[in-house]
């Protein structure tokens, strides 16, 4: 009778330990995913620097023409992108993605620019040639 109790106690204890290890493993995986959704700060800064360099070299525009610039991370695509707001169009957010050649391409327009035609936007020409393939 005593052996059955010891066996049951050890079995229950083993089950608790194994369950605890599995739960903690899942928890650490979820914490890792949450951390990766925000992206790496260094990569966000790097894409901003790359964008400013390309803006100057390819588009002949300076950083002074930008009101706000942020490097962002999209966990769905596992890639970084830029959101830029220009001083001459403060209610429009331009979204740029890095292409395979290391340059940037206009990916979309948000804010008050969403749904507007290219003729209504002041800065839609910036890096738009990468989309058109020219």
DSSP file (Angstrom, degrees, kcal/mol; ACC not computed):
  #  RESIDUE AA STRUCTURE BP1 BP2  ACC     N-H-->O    O-->H-N    N-H-->O    O-->H-N    TCO  KAPPA ALPHA  PHI   PSI    X-CA   Y-CA   Z-CA
    1    1 A X     >        0   0    0      0, 0.0     4,-1.6     0, 0.0     5,-0.1   0.000 360.0 360.0 360.0 -40.5    0.0    0.0    0.0
    2    2 A X  H  >  +     0   0    0      1,-0.2     4,-2.3     2,-0.2     5,-0.2   0.868 360.0  54.3 -66.9 -37.2    2.9    2.4    0.9
    3    3 A X  H  > S+     0   0    0      1,-0.2     4,-2.6     2,-0.2    -1,-0.2   0.871 106.1  52.5 -65.3 -36.9    4.6    1.6   -2.4
    4    4 A X  H  > S+     0   0    0      2,-0.2     4,-2.6     1,-0.2    -1,-0.2   0.898 110.0  48.5 -65.5 -40.0    1.5    2.5   -4.4
    5    5 A X  H  X S+     0   0    0     -4,-1.6     4,-2.9     2,-0.2    -2,-0.2   0.917 112.6  47.7 -65.6 -43.4    1.3    5.9   -2.6
    6    6 A X  H  X S+     0   0    0     -4,-2.3     4,-2.9     2,-0.2     5,-0.3   0.931 113.0  48.6 -62.7 -44.5    5.0    6.6   -3.2
    7    7 A X  H  X S+     0   0    0     -4,-2.6     4,-2.4     1,-0.2    -2,-0.2   0.926 113.8  46.4 -60.5 -45.6    4.6    5.7   -6.9
    8    8 A X  H  X S+     0   0    0     -4,-2.6     4,-2.5     2,-0.2    -2,-0.2   0.901 113.4  49.4 -64.1 -42.4    1.5    7.9   -7.2
    9    9 A X  H  X S+     0   0    0     -4,-2.9     4,-2.5     2,-0.2    -2,-0.2   0.926 113.6  44.8 -63.8 -46.6    3.2   10.8   -5.4
   10   10 A X  H  X S+     0   0    0     -4,-2.9     4,-2.6     2,-0.2    -2,-0.2   0.880 113.2  51.3 -66.2 -38.0    6.3   10.5   -7.6
   11   11 A X  H  X S+     0   0    0     -4,-2.4     4,-2.2    -5,-0.3    -2,-0.2   0.924 112.5  46.0 -63.5 -44.1    4.2   10.2  -10.7
   12   12 A X  H  X S+     0   0    0     -4,-2.5     4,-2.2     2,-0.2    -2,-0.2   0.906 113.0  49.7 -65.3 -42.6    2.2   13.3   -9.7
   13   13 A X  H  X S+     0   0    0     -4,-2.5     4,-2.3     2,-0.2    -2,-0.2   0.911 111.3  49.1 -62.6 -43.2    5.3   15.2   -8.9
   14   14 A X  H  X S+     0   0    0     -4,-2.6     4,-2.6     1,-0.2     5,-0.2   0.891 110.0  51.8 -62.6 -40.4    6.9   14.3  -12.2
   15   15 A X  H  X S+     0   0    0     -4,-2.2     4,-2.5     2,-0.2    -2,-0.2   0.903 109.8  49.2 -63.1 -42.0    3.7   15.4  -14.0
   16   16 A X  H  X S+     0   0    0     -4,-2.2     4,-2.5     2,-0.2    -2,-0.2   0.911 112.6  47.7 -63.7 -43.2    3.8   18.7  -12.3
   17   17 A X  H  X S+     0   0    0     -4,-2.3     4,-2.2     2,-0.2    -2,-0.2   0.933 113.7  46.2 -65.6 -46.3    7.5   19.3  -13.2
   18   18 A X  H  X S+     0   0    0     -4,-2.6     4,-2.2     2,-0.2    -2,-0.2   0.917 114.0  48.9 -63.3 -43.1    7.0   18.3  -16.8
   19   19 A X  H  X S+     0   0    0     -4,-2.5     4,-2.6    -5,-0.2     5,-0.2   0.914 110.4  51.3 -62.6 -42.5    3.9   20.5  -17.1
   20   20 A X  H  X S+     0   0    0     -4,-2.5     4,-2.5     1,-0.2    -1,-0.2   0.902 109.8  49.2 -61.5 -41.8    5.8   23.4  -15.5
   21   21 A X  H  X S+     0   0    0     -4,-2.2     4,-2.1     2,-0.2    -1,-0.2   0.897 111.9  48.8 -64.7 -40.8    8.7   23.1  -18.0
   22   22 A X  H  X S+     0   0    0     -4,-2.2     4,-2.2     2,-0.2    -2,-0.2   0.919 112.7  47.3 -65.6 -43.7    6.3   23.0  -20.9
   23   23 A X  H  X S+     0   0    0     -4,-2.6     4,-2.4     1,-0.2    -2,-0.2   0.917 112.8  48.3 -65.6 -43.1    4.3   26.0  -19.8
   24   24 A X  H  X S+     0   0    0     -4,-2.5     4,-2.4    -5,-0.2    -1,-0.2   0.883 110.3  52.8 -66.1 -35.9    7.5   28.0  -19.1
   25   25 A X  H  X S+     0   0    0     -4,-2.1     4,-1.9     2,-0.2    -2,-0.2   0.932 111.4  45.6 -63.2 -45.4    8.9   27.1  -22.5
   26   26 A X  H  X S+     0   0    0     -4,-2.2     4,-2.3     1,-0.2    -2,-0.2   0.893 111.5  53.1 -63.7 -40.2    5.7   28.3  -24.2
   27   27 A X  H  X S+     0   0    0     -4,-2.4     4,-2.4     1,-0.2    -2,-0.2   0.924 108.8  48.3 -62.9 -44.7    5.7   31.5  -22.2
   28   28 A X  H  X S+     0   0    0     -4,-2.4     4,-2.1     1,-0.2    -1,-0.2   0.866 110.1  52.9 -65.2 -35.5    9.3   32.3  -23.2
   29   29 A X  H  X S+     0   0    0     -4,-1.9     4,-2.0     2,-0.2    -1,-0.2   0.922 110.7  47.0 -62.9 -43.4    8.5   31.6  -26.8
   30   30 A X  H  X S+     0   0    0     -4,-2.3     4,-2.4     2,-0.2    -2,-0.2   0.895 110.5  51.8 -66.4 -40.1    5.5   34.0  -26.6
   31   31 A X  H  X S+     0   0    0     -4,-2.4     4,-2.3     1,-0.2    -1,-0.2   0.906 109.0  51.7 -62.4 -40.7    7.7   36.7  -24.9
   32   32 A X  H  X S+     0   0    0     -4,-2.1     4,-2.0     1,-0.2    -2,-0.2   0.894 109.2  49.8 -61.8 -41.2   10.2   36.3  -27.7
   33   33 A X  H  X S+     0   0    0     -4,-2.0     4,-1.4     2,-0.2    -2,-0.2   0.911 109.8  50.2 -64.9 -42.6    7.5   36.8  -30.3
   34   34 A X  H  X S+     0   0    0     -4,-2.4     4,-0.8     1,-0.2     3,-0.4   0.922 111.2  49.3 -62.3 -43.5    6.2   39.9  -28.6
   35   35 A X  H >X S+     0   0    0     -4,-2.3     3,-0.6     1,-0.2     4,-0.5   0.874 110.0  51.0 -62.7 -37.5    9.7   41.4  -28.4
   36   36 A X  H 3< S+     0   0    0     -4,-2.0     3,-0.4     1,-0.2    -1,-0.2   0.740  97.6  68.0 -75.2 -21.2   10.4   40.7  -32.0
   37   37 A X  H 3< S+     0   0    0     -4,-1.4    38,-0.3    -3,-0.4    -1,-0.2   0.807  98.6  51.6 -67.1 -28.4    7.1   42.4  -33.1
   38   38 A X  H << S-     0   0    0     -4,-0.8    -1,-0.2    -3,-0.6    -2,-0.2   0.709 106.9-139.0 -82.3 -18.9    8.5   45.8  -32.0
   39   39 A X     <  -     0   0    0     -4,-0.5     2,-0.4    -3,-0.4    -1,-0.1   0.019  28.2 -57.4  83.1 166.9   11.7   45.3  -34.0
   40   40 A X     >  -     0   0    0      1,-0.1     4,-2.0    -4,-0.1     5,-0.2  -0.714  37.3-143.8 -87.3 128.4   15.3   46.1  -33.2
   41   41 A X  H  > S+     0   0    0     -2,-0.4     4,-2.1     1,-0.2     5,-0.2   0.872 101.0  54.1 -60.0 -39.7   16.1   49.7  -32.4
   42   42 A X  H  > S+     0   0    0      1,-0.2     4,-2.3     2,-0.2    -1,-0.2   0.894 108.6  48.9 -63.3 -39.7   19.4   49.6  -34.1
   43   43 A X  H  > S+     0   0    0      2,-0.2     4,-2.4     1,-0.2    -1,-0.2   0.871 108.9  53.3 -67.8 -36.4   17.8   48.4  -37.3
   44   44 A X  H  X S+     0   0    0     -4,-2.0     4,-1.5     2,-0.2    -2,-0.2   0.903 111.9  45.3 -64.0 -40.7   15.2   51.1  -37.1
   45   45 A X  H  X S+     0   0    0     -4,-2.1     4,-2.3     2,-0.2    -2,-0.2   0.883 111.3  53.4 -69.0 -38.3   18.0   53.7  -36.8
   46   46 A X  H  X S+     0   0    0     -4,-2.3     4,-2.6     1,-0.2    -2,-0.2   0.916 108.0  48.8 -64.4 -43.5   19.9   52.1  -39.7
   47   47 A X  H  X S+     0   0    0     -4,-2.4     4,-2.2     1,-0.2    -1,-0.2   0.852 110.1  53.0 -68.1 -31.7   17.0   52.2  -42.1
   48   48 A X  H  X S+     0   0    0     -4,-1.5     4,-2.6     2,-0.2    -1,-0.2   0.931 110.9  46.1 -64.9 -44.8   16.4   55.9  -41.2
   49   49 A X  H  X S+     0   0    0     -4,-2.3     4,-2.3     2,-0.2    -2,-0.2   0.914 113.2  49.7 -63.5 -42.9   20.1   56.7  -42.0
   50   50 A X  H  X S+     0   0    0     -4,-2.6     4,-2.6     2,-0.2    -1,-0.2   0.899 111.3  49.8 -61.4 -41.0   19.9   54.7  -45.2
   51   51 A X  H  X S+     0   0    0     -4,-2.2     4,-3.0     2,-0.2    -2,-0.2   0.934 110.5  48.6 -64.5 -46.6   16.7   56.5  -46.2
   52   52 A X  H  X S+     0   0    0     -4,-2.6     4,-2.0     2,-0.2    -1,-0.2   0.893 112.1  49.9 -62.2 -38.9   18.2   60.0  -45.5
   53   53 A X  H  X S+     0   0    0     -4,-2.3     4,-2.8     2,-0.2     5,-0.3   0.949 114.0  44.2 -62.9 -49.0   21.3   59.1  -47.5
   54   54 A X  H  X>S+     0   0    0     -4,-2.6     4,-2.6     1,-0.2     5,-1.0   0.870 110.3  56.0 -64.0 -37.2   19.2   57.8  -50.5
   55   55 A X  H  X5S+     0   0    0     -4,-3.0     6,-2.0     3,-0.2     4,-0.7   0.909 113.5  41.2 -60.6 -41.9   16.9   60.9  -50.2
   56   56 A X  H  X5S+     0   0    0     -4,-2.0     4,-0.6     4,-0.2    -2,-0.2   0.936 124.0  35.6 -71.4 -48.7   19.9   63.1  -50.5
   57   57 A X  H  <5S+     0   0    0     -4,-2.8    -3,-0.2    -5,-0.2    -2,-0.2   0.946 129.1  29.4 -73.5 -50.7   21.7   61.2  -53.2
   58   58 A X  H  <5S+     0   0    0     -4,-2.6    -3,-0.2    -5,-0.3    -2,-0.1   0.839 134.4  26.4 -84.2 -34.6   18.8   59.9  -55.4
   59   59 A X  H  <<S-     0   0    0     -5,-1.0    -3,-0.2    -4,-0.7    -2,-0.1   0.491  93.9-129.7-109.8  -6.1   16.2   62.6  -54.8
   60   60 A X     <  +     0   0    0     -4,-0.6     2,-0.3    -6,-0.3    -4,-0.2   0.880  62.8 133.1  57.1  41.3   18.5   65.6  -54.1
   61   61 A X        -     0   0    0     -6,-2.0    -1,-0.2    -9,-0.1     2,-0.2  -0.908  46.9-136.7-119.7 150.2   16.5   66.4  -50.9
   62   62 A X    >   -     0   0    0     -2,-0.3     3,-1.6    -3,-0.1     4,-0.2  -0.603  26.3-109.2-104.2 166.4   17.8   67.3  -47.5
   63   63 A X  G >  S+     0   0    0      1,-0.3     3,-1.8    -2,-0.2    -1,-0.1   0.760 112.0  73.2 -61.7 -26.0   16.8   66.2  -44.0
   64   64 A X  G 3  S+     0   0    0      1,-0.3    -1,-0.3    23,-0.0    23,-0.1   0.694  87.6  62.3 -64.6 -18.5   15.5   69.7  -43.4
   65   65 A X  G <  S+     0   0    0     -3,-1.6    22,-2.0    21,-0.1     2,-0.5   0.521  89.8  85.3 -84.8  -5.1   12.6   69.0  -45.8
   66   66 A X  E <   -A   86   0A   0     -3,-1.8    20,-0.3    20,-0.2     3,-0.1  -0.836  52.9-172.8-101.7 132.3   11.3   66.3  -43.5
   67   67 A X  E    S+     0   0A   0     18,-2.7     2,-0.3    -2,-0.5    19,-0.2   0.873  77.4   3.8 -84.4 -43.6    9.1   67.1  -40.5
   68   68 A X  E     -A   85   0A   0     17,-2.0    17,-2.9     2,-0.0     2,-0.4  -0.998  61.9-178.3-147.6 140.3    9.1   63.6  -39.0
   69   69 A X  E     +A   84   0A   0     -2,-0.3     2,-0.4    15,-0.2    15,-0.2  -0.996   6.8 175.8-140.8 130.8   10.8   60.4  -39.9
   70   70 A X  E     -A   83   0A   0     13,-2.2    13,-2.3    -2,-0.4     2,-0.5  -0.998  25.5-138.5-140.4 138.5   10.5   57.0  -38.2
   71   71 A X  E     -A   82   0A   0     -2,-0.4     2,-0.3    11,-0.2    11,-0.2  -0.800  32.7-172.7 -87.6 131.5   11.9   53.6  -38.9
   72   72 A X  E     -A   81   0A   0      9,-3.3     9,-2.1    -2,-0.5     2,-0.4  -0.791  17.4-137.5-125.2 166.0    9.2   50.9  -38.3
   73   73 A X  E     -A   80   0A   0     -2,-0.3     2,-0.7     7,-0.2     7,-0.2  -0.990   3.8-156.7-128.5 132.3    9.0   47.1  -38.2
   74   74 A X  E  >> -A   79   0A   0      5,-2.9     4,-1.6    -2,-0.4     5,-1.5  -0.920   2.4-167.2-108.2 108.0    6.3   44.9  -39.7
   75   75 A X  T  45S+     0   0    0     -2,-0.7    -1,-0.1   -38,-0.3   -37,-0.1   0.739  85.3  61.9 -69.1 -21.1    6.3   41.6  -37.9
   76   76 A X  T  45S+     0   0    0      1,-0.2    -1,-0.2   -39,-0.1   -39,-0.0   0.904 118.8  25.6 -70.0 -40.3    4.1   40.1  -40.6
   77   77 A X  T  45S-     0   0    0     -3,-0.4    -2,-0.2     2,-0.2    -1,-0.2   0.542 101.1-131.7 -97.7  -8.8    6.7   40.6  -43.3
   78   78 A X  T  <5 +     0   0    0     -4,-1.6     2,-0.3     1,-0.2    -3,-0.2   0.913  68.7 113.7  57.4  45.4    9.6   40.5  -40.9
   79   79 A X  E   < -A   74   0A   0     -5,-1.5    -5,-2.9   -40,-0.0     2,-0.3  -0.955  63.8-119.5-144.4 160.6   11.0   43.7  -42.5
   80   80 A X  E     +A   73   0A   0     -2,-0.3    18,-0.6    -7,-0.2     2,-0.3  -0.707  29.8 175.3-101.2 152.8   11.6   47.3  -41.7
   81   81 A X  E     -AB  72  97A   0     -9,-2.1    -9,-3.3    -2,-0.3     2,-0.4  -0.919  24.7-112.7-148.3 172.3   10.1   50.3  -43.5
   82   82 A X  E     -AB  71  96A   0     14,-2.7    14,-2.3    -2,-0.3     2,-0.5  -0.886  11.2-162.1-114.4 140.8   10.1   54.1  -43.3
   83   83 A X  E     -AB  70  95A   0    -13,-2.3   -13,-2.2    -2,-0.4     2,-0.4  -0.993  21.2-175.9-116.6 121.6    7.2   56.5  -42.4
   84   84 A X  E     -AB  69  94A   0     10,-2.9    10,-3.0    -2,-0.5     2,-0.5  -0.953  16.8-168.5-123.7 137.1    8.0   60.0  -43.6
   85   85 A X  E     -A   68   0A   0    -17,-2.9   -18,-2.7    -2,-0.4   -17,-2.0  -0.994  18.5-146.7-121.0 124.2    6.1   63.3  -43.1
   86   86 A X  E >   -AB  66  89A   0      3,-0.5     3,-1.6    -2,-0.5   -20,-0.2  -0.638  17.5-125.4 -93.0 148.9    7.3   66.2  -45.2
   87   87 A X  T >  S+     0   0    0    -22,-2.0     3,-0.6     1,-0.3   -21,-0.1   0.830 111.0  54.2 -60.6 -33.9    7.1   69.8  -43.9
   88   88 A X  T 3  S+     0   0    0    -23,-0.4    -1,-0.3     1,-0.3   -22,-0.1   0.508 120.5  32.0 -81.3  -1.6    5.2   70.9  -47.0
   89   89 A X  E X   +B   86   0A   0     -3,-1.6     3,-1.7     3,-0.1    -3,-0.5  -0.443  69.7 166.8-149.0  66.9    2.6   68.2  -46.4
   90   90 A X  E <  S+     0   0A   0     -3,-0.6    -3,-0.1     1,-0.3    -2,-0.1   0.576  73.7  54.2 -69.6 -10.1    2.3   67.7  -42.6
   91   91 A X  E 3  S+     0   0A   0     20,-0.1    21,-2.8    -5,-0.0     2,-0.4   0.325  94.2  82.3-104.6   8.5   -1.0   65.7  -42.7
   92   92 A X  E <   - C   0 111A   0     -3,-1.7     2,-0.5    -6,-0.2    -6,-0.4  -0.946  61.5-156.4-117.9 132.5    0.3   63.1  -45.2
   93   93 A X  E     - C   0 110A   0     17,-1.7    17,-3.4    -2,-0.4     2,-0.4  -0.934   7.6-157.6-109.3 121.8    2.4   60.0  -44.2
   94   94 A X  E     -BC  84 109A   0    -10,-3.0   -10,-2.9    -2,-0.5     2,-0.5  -0.844   5.7-152.8 -98.9 133.6    4.5   58.5  -46.9
   95   95 A X  E     -BC  83 108A   0     13,-2.7    12,-3.6    -2,-0.4    13,-1.3  -0.924  13.2-172.6-110.9 126.9    5.5   54.8  -46.5
   96   96 A X  E     -BC  82 106A   0    -14,-2.3   -14,-2.7    -2,-0.5     2,-0.3  -0.945   6.6-161.8-122.9 140.4    8.7   53.6  -48.1
   97   97 A X  E     -BC  81 105A   0      8,-2.4     8,-2.5    -2,-0.4     2,-0.3  -0.889  25.8-113.8-116.8 149.7   10.1   50.1  -48.4
   98   98 A X  E     - C   0 104A   0    -18,-0.6     6,-0.3    -2,-0.3     2,-0.1  -0.652  33.3-146.1 -80.4 135.9   13.7   49.0  -49.2
   99   99 A X    >   -     0   0    0      4,-2.8     3,-1.7    -2,-0.3    -1,-0.0  -0.373  31.2 -92.9 -95.6-179.5   14.0   47.2  -52.5
  100  100 A X  T 3  S+     0   0    0      1,-0.3    -1,-0.1     2,-0.1    -2,-0.0   0.764 123.3  58.0 -65.2 -25.8   16.4   44.4  -53.4
  101  101 A X  T 3  S-     0   0    0      1,-0.0    -1,-0.3     2,-0.0     3,-0.1   0.448 120.0-106.2 -84.5   0.1   19.0   46.9  -54.8
  102  102 A X  S <  S+     0   0    0     -3,-1.7    -2,-0.1     1,-0.3     2,-0.1   0.375  87.1 112.1  90.3  -5.4   19.2   48.7  -51.4
  103  103 A X        -     0   0    0      1,-0.1    -4,-2.8    -5,-0.1     2,-0.3  -0.167  66.6-107.4 -86.0-171.9   17.2   51.7  -52.6
  104  104 A X  E     -C   98   0A   0     -6,-0.3     2,-0.4    -3,-0.1    -6,-0.2  -0.851  23.0-162.2-119.9 155.5   13.8   52.7  -51.5
  105  105 A X  E     -C   97   0A   0     -8,-2.5    -8,-2.4    -2,-0.3     2,-0.4  -0.991  30.7-107.8-135.1 145.1   10.4   52.6  -53.2
  106  106 A X  E     +C   96   0A   0     21,-1.3   -10,-0.3    -2,-0.4     3,-0.1  -0.586  36.4 177.2 -70.2 123.1    7.2   54.4  -52.3
  107  107 A X  E     -     0   0A   0    -12,-3.6     2,-0.3    -2,-0.4   -11,-0.2   0.673  53.3 -41.1-103.5 -21.8    4.8   51.8  -50.9
  108  108 A X  E     -C   95   0A   0    -13,-1.3   -13,-2.7     2,-0.0     2,-0.4  -0.967  46.7-108.9 171.5 172.9    1.8   53.9  -50.0
  109  109 A X  E     +C   94   0A   0     -2,-0.3   -15,-0.2   -15,-0.2     6,-0.2  -0.993  31.0 178.8-130.3 133.1    0.3   57.0  -48.6
  110  110 A X  E >   +C   93   0A   0    -17,-3.4   -17,-1.7    -2,-0.4     3,-1.3  -0.585  45.7  35.7-121.7-176.2   -1.5   57.3  -45.2
  111  111 A X  E >  S-C   92   0A   0      1,-0.3     3,-1.4   -19,-0.2   -19,-0.2  -0.419 126.6 -16.1  70.1-143.9   -3.2   60.1  -43.2
  112  112 A X  T 3  S+     0   0    0    -21,-2.8    -1,-0.3     1,-0.3   -20,-0.2   0.581 133.9  66.5 -71.9  -8.6   -5.0   62.7  -45.2
  113  113 A X  T X  S+     0   0    0     -3,-1.3     3,-2.0   -22,-0.4    -1,-0.3   0.612  72.4 113.4 -84.9 -13.0   -3.2   61.6  -48.3
  114  114 A X  T <  S+     0   0    0     -3,-1.4    -4,-0.1     1,-0.3     3,-0.1  -0.409  86.8  10.1 -64.1 126.9   -4.9   58.3  -48.4
  115  115 A X  T 3  S+     0   0    0      1,-0.3    -1,-0.3    -6,-0.2     2,-0.2   0.387  97.7 128.3  86.8  -4.0   -7.2   58.0  -51.4
  116  116 A X    <   -     0   0    0     -3,-2.0    -1,-0.3     1,-0.1     2,-0.1  -0.532  61.6-113.8 -82.9 152.8   -5.9   61.2  -53.0
  117  117 A X    >>  -     0   0    0     -2,-0.2     3,-1.5     1,-0.1     4,-0.5  -0.422  29.9-106.7 -78.0 160.0   -4.7   61.1  -56.6
  118  118 A X  G >4 S+     0   0    0      1,-0.3     3,-1.0     2,-0.2     6,-0.3   0.826 120.3  61.0 -56.6 -31.4   -1.0   61.7  -57.4
  119  119 A X  G 34 S+     0   0    0      1,-0.2    -1,-0.3     5,-0.1    -3,-0.0   0.770 102.0  52.2 -67.3 -24.5   -1.9   65.2  -58.7
  120  120 A X  G <4 S+     0   0    0     -3,-1.5     2,-0.4    -7,-0.1    -1,-0.2   0.548  98.7  79.1 -87.5  -8.6   -3.2   66.1  -55.2
  121  121 A X    <<  -     0   0    0     -3,-1.0     3,-0.1    -4,-0.5     4,-0.1  -0.825  61.1-159.1-106.2 140.2    0.0   65.0  -53.5
  122  122 A X  S    S+     0   0    0     -2,-0.4     3,-0.2     1,-0.2    -1,-0.1   0.775  89.6  32.5 -85.0 -27.8    3.1   67.1  -53.3
  123  123 A X  S >  S+     0   0    0      1,-0.1     3,-1.5     2,-0.1    -1,-0.2   0.220  77.6 108.8-119.0  14.6    5.7   64.4  -52.6
  124  124 A X  T 3  S+     0   0    0     -6,-0.3    -1,-0.1     1,-0.3   -18,-0.1   0.681  73.2  67.4 -68.9 -14.5    4.4   61.2  -54.3
  125  125 A X  T >> S+     0   0    0     -3,-0.2     3,-1.4    -7,-0.1     4,-0.5   0.698  72.4 108.0 -75.5 -19.1    7.2   61.5  -56.8
  126  126 A X  T <4 S-     0   0    0     -3,-1.5   -71,-0.0     1,-0.3   -67,-0.0  -0.476 105.3 -18.0 -69.5 117.3    9.9   60.7  -54.2
  127  127 A X  T >4 S+     0   0    0     -2,-0.4   -21,-1.3   -22,-0.1     3,-0.9   0.569 101.1 124.0  63.2  12.7   11.2   57.2  -54.9
  128  128 A X  T X>  +     0   0    0     -3,-1.4     4,-1.6     1,-0.2     3,-0.9   0.775  58.4  71.3 -73.0 -23.3    8.1   56.5  -57.0
  129  129 A X  H 3X>S+     0   0    0     -4,-0.5     5,-1.8     1,-0.3     4,-0.8   0.775  88.9  63.2 -62.8 -24.2   10.3   55.5  -60.0
  130  130 A X  H <45S+     0   0    0     -3,-0.9    -1,-0.3   -26,-0.2    -2,-0.2   0.839 103.0  48.4 -69.4 -31.2   11.3   52.4  -58.1
  131  131 A X  H <45S+     0   0    0     -3,-0.9    -2,-0.2    -4,-0.5    -1,-0.2   0.919 111.1  48.9 -71.2 -44.0    7.6   51.2  -58.1
  132  132 A X  H  <5S-     0   0    0     -4,-1.6    -1,-0.2     1,-0.1    -2,-0.2   0.615 110.9-122.7 -73.9 -11.7    7.2   51.9  -61.8
  133  133 A X  T  <5       0   0    0     -4,-0.8    -3,-0.2    -5,-0.2    -4,-0.1   0.688 360.0 360.0  80.0  18.6   10.4   50.0  -62.6
  134  134 A X      <       0   0    0     -5,-1.8    -4,-0.2     0, 0.0    -5,-0.1   0.436 360.0 360.0 -99.6 360.0   12.1   53.0  -64.3
